[in-house]
């Protein structure tokens, strides 16, 4: 299959998944939230009602996360304003909501990377940032992107309580590794010296530095690569 045909097939599959999520899962979650409200009204005042309202908020939050996933599936694979523009817009929304204190460093130069590479890098960044929001209980989020058109380093760091071990039934880390493999990049997930997690994607980086990323002290090497 030619590259244009493969890209078209992947785009069609993303749109199909987006429709399935929107018309199926999201609608079911919305219906569940309404049902919880109805039960809460029957229960009356007291701890039980408060617990039901908290459950409703959780269901609504999950529906919002699925909607964001649908937006990601429907978005064009190639960021119009480059990776820097796409990352800036994405993390800017987090900053406006006050979820996290965002620290952004973007240094994108030279020619743009191929469409398929930009898309996979952006999806890895989104997944890593989503993991911070959902699980890390972090105060700060650092996003660094350095690219010269041939070599790229993306580093996502937080100061939360995340772990590098995948949780049973959760496939976000596996998905990030698969996306990195698709474009021939190295993905390393490590622990920051001061606490928190570091996710680094390195593309076109010399083998020696890739090996360094896999040694102890990954956090220091990650920051060094992202600043090069």
Secondary structure by P-SEA (a helix, b strand, c coil): ccaaaaaaaaaaaaaaaaaaaaacaaaaaaaaaaaaaaaaaaacccaaaaaaaaaaaaaaaaaaaaaaaaaaaaccccccccaaaaaaaaaaaaaaacccbbbbbbbbccccccaaaaaaaaaaaaaaaaaaaccccccbbbbbbbbcccbbbbbbbbcccccccccccccaaaaaaaaaaaabbbbbbbbcccbbbbbbbbccccaaaaaaaaccaaaaaaaaaaac
